Amino acid sequence: MFYTKIILQGKCYDTDTIFSQFPLINSKKFTIANLTILCENIIKNKSIKDVFIEYDTTFSCMMGQLEQIYNLLKRMTVHGKKTIFFSSDYNEKALYLSGACSKRIMPECGRLAFLGFKRQFSYLKNLLEKLNIEANVIRRGKFKGAADIFRLDKIDEAQKTAHSRILEVFDETAKKTICSSFNFSQEFFNENIEGKIIWAQEAKKLGIIDEISHLQQYINKKEKEEKIHKYTFKKLKSRFGKGRKVAVLYFDGGIKDGENDANSPLGEEIGDRYMIKQIEKIRKNKRIKSLIFKVNSPGGSATASDAIANALLELKKEKDLIVVQSGVAGSGGYYISFPAEKIFTQNTTITGSIGVISVFFNMKDFYERFGITHSTLKTHEYADIETTTRKKTEEELKLLDSLIENIYNGFLSNVAKNRNKTVEQIDEVAQGRIWAGIDAIKIGLADEIGDLHSALDYLKEKHKTKNLSVEFYPKRKVSFISKLISPKEDLSFERSIVNLLNIENYIKRNNYKILAMYPEIFLTDFYI
């Protein structure tokens, strides 16, 4: 008999096939897609008895991703694998995930602490004032906070309301799952676990930890006593199952016009041109009968979001289209979700944020402060409307405002039509507000709590079949050059606040753009 090991470490992504050029076995990213494939292979392999899950303290993910990882670990447990969870530090995430496993171990020096969830906001308004840079924000939706970093110096009541509810759902979901997993009452949890730091021996007395040991020490003991050996998967194919063919297409990143950009100040951004090619490839493949579109995106370009949504609507004419929302599917991320016949979401998915925003910068005084002046020749008074070298006129602001209004109305209309609601009904829950997935269902923006396997079960029931052949997209492409060089360091949302210190570059990149976006500048704060 064999055992195998899964290590949860680093930052969690949904997929690593969009930007990475390296084979699965060499991927540095921890992804839900790879974990899904690995779990299916472990379940299928009858010779694997034990699965060790090692939780590294560097591991971070969004709460909606954590829910999906829990479900995957639980799936292995339910299918008869002995899942053994190890961490030296049982924080909120580790405690939550360990409940999906058969057994939990911790070293003598380990600790357990459920201290709750938080969010911290940063603002650049005062910095811009010191630099003599003026930011004009035009938006639709009183909750649309993507430019709050420029226009405010502290959180306003609208954002406080929305984000407080998100944190409340995080807390409620974590506690409910933990109590259910360990058969604890809410009172027991509140009295003995919440807000406390608990050491290994006490954690064992409380019934949370089953054994006190270091991981390798425990594995060595198992190898000696039970004569089991380590099983290592050398190469995993990005598919599983047999039967009716289903494509799972991952969208993991921001949204931009054109091609992909892994070097954006806002993190990895997926181009509409790239994604439409993937959608069209699946649409034209006659063997593929259904598409599950897996969305993990805070949004981005309004025009790119609309183009991707249109491509999905075209595909929907010929195939099933199901959306599964992951950690975030806000604004543009929701825009590319609405075409689905059914939207699955996690309890804690950050979704909604139906609104539009644009920021216009006036850097005239900034330039003059450093001796830089500009002269402009133009054939029409609006020819330089995008410029950062002067203040916008009242006529220009009215023109831009009408543009934002038109895009917002289009957003409302498209969502209303595809969600079988009136525009007034959608406008009431829109206004740029983010919603937790469980609340999005109540207001009609999503249909059901569920992950990838929930979507597969839905398709099985719809088509009266027990068997599905599932294949993941985009496909990984490995060039000869990429095999010779080492992977670049991960370019993530966490760098965005640092990159913003390159103010001029950031402003030139984002000035005048019409965005359907959740404020991904803060997205790293939703990694727990």
N, C-alpha and C positions, 0 to 999 in steps of 0.2 A: 504493500500500500504506500501511497505518497501523500505529501503535504505540499502546499505552495504558499507563497507570501505576496501580499499586496501592500505597497507602501503609499500612504497618503502624505504627500509633501509638496511644498511650494504653492503657487497660485493655481487655482482650478480654472480650467477653460471648458467649454463644451466640446470643442474639436481643435485639432492641430493641423488639419489638412489644407486650410485656406491659405495660410501664410508660410508655414514650415515647409522646407524642401527636403526633409530628412525622413528616412524610413521609420515605421512605427517603433521598431526595437531601439532606435537611437533617439527617439523623441524625448526632450527634456521636460515637456509640459505634461502635467497631470490633466487628463481630460475625461469627461463623462462618457464620450463616445468610446474611447479605449477601454474604460472600465466596464462598459456595457458588453463589449465584445469579449473581454477577458472573463467576466462572470458567466456568460453563456457557454464559453468553452470549459470553464471549471465545472459547471453543472452537468454538461454533456459527458465529461471524463469520469467514468465510474471508478477509476483507480485512485482518484484524489479523495482522500478522507477528510483531511483537516485544511483549513484556510486561515492563515495568520494575517491579521490586518494590523499593520504597524502605523500608528498615528504619529507623525512628526510634528513638532511644535511650530514648524514653519508653514504648516498647511493653512491656507486661507481660501474661502469661497463665499459666494453669495448664499443667502439663506435658502433661496429656491433651488440652488444646486445641491445644498446639503440635504434637502428633502429627497432628491432623486438618488443621491448616494446611499442614503439610509435604505431606500426601497430596493436598491441593487444588492446591498449586503443582506437584507432581510430575505430577498429572493433566494440567495444561496442557502441560507439557514433553513428556509421552508422546504427546499429541495433536498434536504438531508445532509448537507455539508456541516461539519462542526466548525463554526466560525469563532475564532479566538481573537479578541481585541486586546491590543497592548498600547498603552501610552504612559509616559512618565508624568504627564500633566493632563489630567482630565478637566479641560475647560468646558465651556458650554457646547462647543462642537463635538468634542471627543465624547462627552457624556451622552449627548444626543445619539451619535452614531453607534456607540457601544451597545445601546439598547436593542439594536437589530441583530446582535450576535449571540452565540450560544454561551460564551464564557468571556470573562474580563480579567486581565491580569495587570498588575502595577508593581513597580519596584518599591522597596521599603522606604526610599526617600521621596517617592512620588506624592503628588497632592491632587486634590479634587476641589474645584471651585466653580460654582455657578453664580456669577456676579451680575448677570444681566447684559443688555445690549445698549449701545450708544451710537450717536452720530455727532460728528464735529464738522462745523461749516467754516470755511475760510472766505475772506472777501478782499477784493483788490481796489475798492472804490478810493480809499485814502491814498493808496499807492499811485493810482492814476492821477489824482489831484496833485500830488507832489511832483509828478512828471509832466504836468500841464497837458494831460490827455483827457478829452471829453468823450464820454460814451452816451450815445442816444439809443434808447431801446424802444422798439415798437413791437408790441405783442398782442395776441388775442388769447384771453384766459387769465383771470386774476391769480391763478395758481401757477402760471407758466414761469418757472423760476430759473430757466437755463442761463439767463444773463444777470441773475441776482448778484453774482460775484463782482459784477462791474457797477451795478446801480445802487447797491446797499452796503452798509457797514455792519449789519447784524440781521438776523433772521426776522422776517415779518410774520404777522399772524396767520396769513394764508399757508405759508410753508410750515409753520409750527404745527398747524392743525393736521396737514397732510402727513408730515413726517412722523409726528407723534403717533398717529394711527398705525403707520407702517411698523414702528418699533413695538407697539402694543401687540400687533399680530405676530411679529417675530417671537416675542416673549410668550404669548399664549400658545403658539404652535409648539415651541420647544418644550414647555412645561407639560402640555397635554400628552405629547409623544413620549417623553421620559417617564411620566407617571404611568402611562399605559404599558410601556415596555417592561418596567420593573414592578408593576402591580403596587405602586405607591398611591396613597390618597393625596389629594392636593394639600390637605392639612399637614400630612407627614412631610411632604416636600418643602412646604413653606417653613416648617419648624426646624427641620434637621439639615436641609441642603442649601436652600436659597440664601445668598448673601454670606455664606460661610466658607472658610478655607479648611478642608478636611484632609488629614494625612492618611496614609495607606491603611494602618491598622483600624482606624475609625471607619474608613470607607468599607472595609471588609465586614465590620460589625453591623453596619447599616444595610448590608446585603447588596451593595453596589459592585464591589470587587469580589471575585471568587478565589483568587490566589495571589499571593505576594511573591513576585519573582521578577528577575530581569528576563527579557524576551529570549535571548540566546540560551540562557541557562535553562529556561523552560523547554525550548526546542531540543536541546541536547538530551534532556531527561526523556522526552517523548521518543526521540530516535533510539535511545538505548533500551527503553522499556517496551516499546510497541513495534520496534523494528521498521519504522517508516522512514522514507527517504524523500529528499526534496525533488519536486518536479518543476522544471523551468520551461515555460513556453518560449520556443525559439522564434516563431513567427506566427502572427495571427492575421487571418484574412478579415477584411472589413465587411463581413456578411455572416449571417447565420440562418438556420432553418431551411425548410423545403416547402414548396407549394406556390400559392398565388404570390406573384412578385410585387414587393413593396419597396419603394425607395425612401430613404430617410436623408433629407437634405439639411445640413446644418448651416445656420447663419449666426456667426459668433463674432460680433464687432460692431463698430459704428457704421453709418451709411453715408456714402459719398457718390458724387457723379463720376462716371468714367471707370478707371481701373482701381485696383486695390492699392492701399498705401499703408505699409507697416510702420512708417516713420512719422506718422502724424503726431502733433503735440497732444492730441486727444486720445492717442493709442491706436490700435489697429482698426482701420476703416475699410469696409468692403465696398467696392465699386459696383454701381448698378449694371454696368456693361458685363462685368465678370459674372455676377449672380444670374443675370438673365440668360447668359450662355448655359449655365448649369441647369436652369429651369427648362430651357428649350431642349436641351439634350435629353432630359427625362421625359418631356412631353412627346418627343418624336420617337422614343423607344417604345415600340408596340408591346413588348413583353412586360413592361412596367404598368401595373393597373392602378396603383395608388401612390400618392406622395404624402409623407409625413414631413412637414416643414418645421424644423426645430429652431426656434427663435430665441436668441440671447443677445439683445441689442437695445441700447438706449436711444437709438434713432440717429438723426443727422440731417442730411439734405432732404428737403421736402420734395423736390423734383425727382431725385433718385428713388425715394420711397414710393412715389406714385408710379414710377416706371416698373419697379419690381412688383408692386401690387397688381399692376395691369398684366404683367407676364403670368402671374399666378392665376388671375381670373381666366386668362386664355387656356391655361393648363386645366383648370377646373371644368371646362366645357367637355373635356375628354376623359378625365381621371378623377378619382377621389382626391380631395385635398383636405388634410387634417393639419392643424397647427398645435404644437406642444410648446408652450412658453416655459422658459427656463428661469434663470435668476432675474432677468429684466427683459421686458418687452414694452418699453415706454415710448410714447410719441411716434416717431418713425418706426420704432420697433413694434408698436401696436398697428400702425398703418399697414405694415406688411403681414400682419396677422389676420386682419378682418376679412380677407377673401375666403377664408376657410369655411367649410360646411360645419365644422365643429372645432371649437377652441378649448384645448385642455390647458390648465394652468396649475401652478403649485399654490398652496395656501399663501406662501410668502413672496410669490413673484411680484416684482414692482412693475405694474402695467398701467395702461391708460395714458395719462399725460397728453390728451388730445388737445393740441394747441399749436400755435405757430409763433415764431419769434425771429427778430432780426436785430442786429446790433450795428450801429454806424458810428465810427470813430472820427473825431476831429483832432488831428495831431499837429495843427498849425503852430500852436505855441510851443509844443515840444520840439518841433524842428527848428524854430527860430531861436529857441534857448541855446541850441548848439550851432547856431550860425548857418543853418540850412534854409534856403529860400527856394520858391518854386514859381515858374511862369507857365501858364496854360493857354494853348490855342485850341479853339473848338468851333465846330460848325453849327452847334445847337446848344441852347442854354442847359440842357440836361445831359450833354455828352460826357461830362465828368462827374455824374451823380455818385459814382463809386469812390471818388477820391477821398483820401484822408487828410488832404492839405488845406481844407477849409470847412467852415460850418455849413450845414445844410440850410437851404432857404425854406420858408414856410410852404411854398408851392411844391418843393421836392419832398418834404415830409408828408404832405397830403397825398402825393402820388404813391409814395412808398407805403403809406398807411392803407391805401385802397388795395394795393397789391397783397398785403398781409391779410386783409379782410377777405379778399377773393379766395386765397389759398385756404384759409380757415373754414370758410363756408363750404368749399369743396371737400375738405377733410370730413366735416360733419355729414355732408350729403352722402359721401361714399360709405362711411361707417353705418349710417342710418339705413341705407338701402340694403347692405349686406347683413345687417343684424336684425332686419325686420322691425325697425323702430322709426319713429318720426324724427325729423331733424331737431325739433324742440326737445324731445326726450334725450337725445344724445348731447345736445348743447347743455342740458341741465347737469349732466355728469361729466362733461368735458371740462372746459375752462382751464385746461392745462394741468388738472389735478392728477397726481399719481394715486393709484389704488393698489392695495394688496390683492393678490389673486382671489382670495376667498371673498373679498368685498366686490371685486369685479364681476363675479358670478351673480351676486345679489342684484346688481344694477344692470345686468344684461350685456356686459362687455365680454364675458367669457361664459363657457357652458358647464364645465365640469372640472373638478380637481383630478389631476391625473398626469402620469409621466408617459414615456415612450411605450411601455408595455400596456398602459391603459388604452392608448391609441390603437395599438395592435389588436387588443381584445375587442375594441369597437369595430374594427374592420372585419375581424373574424365573425362577429355576430351579424354584421351587415350583409356579408356575403355567404353566410352559412357554411363556413369552413373552419377546420381545426388547424390547418397548416398554412403558414406564410413563409415565403423566402424574403428575408430582409437584407437589403444592401445599403451601405452608407455612402453618402456623397457629401462634398466633392471627393473625387478620387485623388490619392496622393501621387504626385509626379516627382520623380527624383532624377535630376540631371547628373551627368557625369562629373561636372565641376563640383556640384554640391556634395558629392561623395568624398571629395578630396579635402574639403574645408570643414572646419568645425562650426557648429551652430552659433548664430549670433546670440547675444544676451537677449532675454525676453524684453520686448517693447510693450509696456503695459500702461493702463490708465493711471497707474501710480506715479508715472513720471510727469503727468500733465501739469501739476502745479509748479513743478520745477521748470518745465519748458516755458511756462507762462512768463517767467522772468525775462525771457527773450521777447519782450513786449512788442517790438516793431514787427518781428517775423510773425508772431501769432495774430496780430491785428490785421496785417496785410492778407493773411491767409483766410481770415473769417469775416472781414469787413464786408457788409452788404449781402452776405449769404442769407437766404431764407431757409430757416431751419425748423424742422419738426423733430425736436430733440428733447430728451430728458437731460438735465444738467450733468453730463458725464464727467465734467470737470471734478465733480464730487463723488463719482461712482466708486472710487476706491474705499470710501467710508462705508459702503454697504457690503464690503468684504469683511467677514467676521472670523 
